[in-house]
Amino acid sequence: MMKHSFGRRGLGILVLVLILGMLLAVGCVQDTEGDEPEEPEETEEPEETEEPEEATDPDEPRQGGHLRAALNNVGEGTLAPWHLRHTKNRVFNKLISDPLVYLDYDGNIVDGLAEAWEANDDATEYTFTLKQGVTFHDGGEVTSDDVVFNVEYAVENEAPMYHTRLQGENFKSVEALDSHRVKFSFHEPVGDFFAQAGAIFTHSPAAIEEFGDDYGYDDMAVSTGPFKLVEYVEEGHVKLERNPDYNWGSEGLFGETGPAYLDELTIIGPREPGTRRAAFEAGEIDWVQGEADWYPVFQDQDEFEVELVPRTFTGRHLIMNNDRFPLDDLLVRQAISHAIDRSILVDGPAYRGAAEILYAHIGAANWPGGKDAQKETFGDLNYLYDPDRSMELLEEAGWELDNGVRVKDGEELVLQCVIPEQFVVEAEPIQGMLAEVGIDMELEVVSGGAWTEARDTGEFHTTLLSFSGTGLDLIYRWFSTGHTNNYTRYSDPEVDDLLNELMVTSDTDERFALAEEAQKIILQDVPAVPMVDEYHLWVYRPFVRNVHGPETWADFHYAWLAEE
């Protein structure tokens, strides 16, 4: 609906017209009581008035306001940068902190806390030059010593998710060359360390020492970012306030460097989709990460904006624990893959068509040439929907059908699928497809924390999972032998060699060639079933502007609120 408003200039003109009209009306009244008109009284010259301000351009960013947003969860555990076990915790660190560098939308390295960076010829040394004048939220100036302090904390705590290259024996040292230059050294080449540096955050050593083990909870996180932490409640909400001193933003990523426009930002994280949707429709929040099945509901409603964002980086997989019987049998894993109709998942209740079929472990948005090139390269290597072939493979593996369920040596083919509540709508169609070939997949719905623990300990047969990120290191994490994120427990010496070479190669074309070769082997071994190349759905009110991000997860750095 089009809105009409006078604006400040229009209002000023209207007032002047009314005043002139009143004066003219008075001047037309005749004096009938006296013979001669009275001499007019001398009046002072009217003071000059200031020209009314021009109306604000509705498309120009404006400072102020409180944005209320909702993600599909707020994460768990500490916001301490050396122990970011959850993707959302990393998202929040990018609001309260600054990574050493960013990867932009095309995968290029751009400025973060560092303004310059370089690597030696054999990729064993990486040097970063920090921006001058950066301060922590408590006022202390940031130096290279602070970076060293934080990195050593990460190493000591064996940061499990986002500091992969700082783990293990290959990491040699981190040292301050001077007040604003820091160098990372490795024994062997590390080709992807600039991507890793996008997850190295620097927090105040003074605050870390003051708060100790409580650091990263409640309001106890002090860093350099455009927002200050007001309150963090695990799996509840994050409250942030504007850092007015911030003037070192990433010119390369955001195109501006100054303070955030928002005065306040509150992010809630109900995992249950219905709770998020109800809060949004009730006007309690302004921006929401929706579910794909919301798309047909909101796409034609004029009062909302709807945006489909391709997910980076892995797409949705059925993860299978290759260490557990019967998934240690390749024939069973192939049969499971053949039993799943990806098109039904794409068009089903979880996605409602707002997705694509996934043909590899890396999503099409991050693969050269996009979805067509991905399908051409990897499509024939997948065990795509063929229920007859699925049943043949199960028979070949010794699983006979008995009253609708496969049985072998007196044991039924029952798989435990451990998932959080929000994945039930995706898991139920898979459960039905597997039942058609005689596999009983039981859904075990658990909390987010219990889901993480099950993946870590291997106490599951199957689960649903996808990872976000901007680097090819994700395929290394998922499938290299012994990695903490290798939830399938998959191991193949040839794949390990390819992925290790990938991690020490700097040339982009060579890296994708290695990733292609590794994926071709992995797809045939099917430790996990690639199923759906996801889109994330963002729904928001029209006055919410400039929410974006180089990764899937929304970035609120320079979001702003227009006048309603």
Secondary structure, DSSP 4 states (H G I P E B T S, - for coil): ------HHHHHHHHHHHHHHHHHHHHHTS---SSSSPPPPPP-PPPPPPPPPPPPPPTTS-----EEEEE-S----S---TT---SHHHHHHHHHHS-BSEEE-TTS-EEESSEEEEEE-TTSSEEEEEEPTT-B-TTSPBP-HHHHHHHHHHHHHTT--SS-GGGSSTTEEEEEEEETTEEEEEESS--TTHHHHHTT-B---HHHHHHHGGGTTSBT----SSSEEEEEEETTTEEEEEE-TT-----HHHHS--S--S-SEEEEE--SSHHHHHHHHHTTS-SEEEE-GGGHHHHTT-TTSEEEEEE--BS-EEEEE-TTSTTTTSHHHHHHHHHH--HHHHHHSTTTTT-EEE--SSS-GGGSTTHHHHHHHHHGGGS--S-HHHHHHHHHHTT-EEETTEEEETTEE-EEEEEEEGGGHHHHHHHHHHHHHTT-EEEEEEE-HHHHHHHHHHT--SEEEE--B-SSTHHHHHHHSTT-TT-TT----HHHHHHHHHHHT---HHHHHHHHHHHHHHHHHH-SEEEEEEEEEEEEE-TTEE--B-SSSS-B-TT-EE---
